[in-house]
Amino acid sequence: MTSGSRQKLGPGYVWVEHQQGRVLELHGVPLASLQPASTAWLVTVLITGAGIEAQRVVVPSLDRGVGWLVTWARHRNLALERMVDEILRRPPG
């Protein structure tokens, strides 16, 4: 794991690795992705609402991307928790 991967987030946050990179999830809800893009990495925020806007940021390495997302999630933790709770309470369909 990279040093950025060791940065802690609260309970419920997990990194899911895919062939195309990683996804940061909270209680199973995808929040953001981190994908290789040529010689850099692309961070894409996947969830919007409650003051959280879609963002795309290019970072020079996987470690920097993980660090960027950890900081991003920490600064928005309460809003993310509320949004995910609302998403999980919605009836399917």
Long-range contacts (C-beta under 8 A, 24 or more apart in sequence): 2-62, 2-63, 2-66, 3-63, 4-62, 4-63, 4-64, 4-65, 4-66, 4-67, 4-70, 5-63, 5-66, 7-66, 7-67, 7-70, 8-70, 9-70, 9-73, 9-74, 9-77, 10-77, 12-81, 12-84, 13-73, 15-66, 22-62, 22-66, 24-69, 24-73, 26-73, 26-80, 26-81, 26-84, 27-84, 27-88, 28-88, 29-84, 29-87, 29-88, 31-73, 31-80, 31-84, 32-69, 32-72, 32-73, 34-62, 34-65, 34-66, 34-69, 36-62, 41-65, 43-68, 43-69, 45-72, 47-80, 47-83, 47-84, 49-83, 50-79, 50-82, 50-83, 51-76, 51-79, 52-76, 52-79, 52-80, 52-83
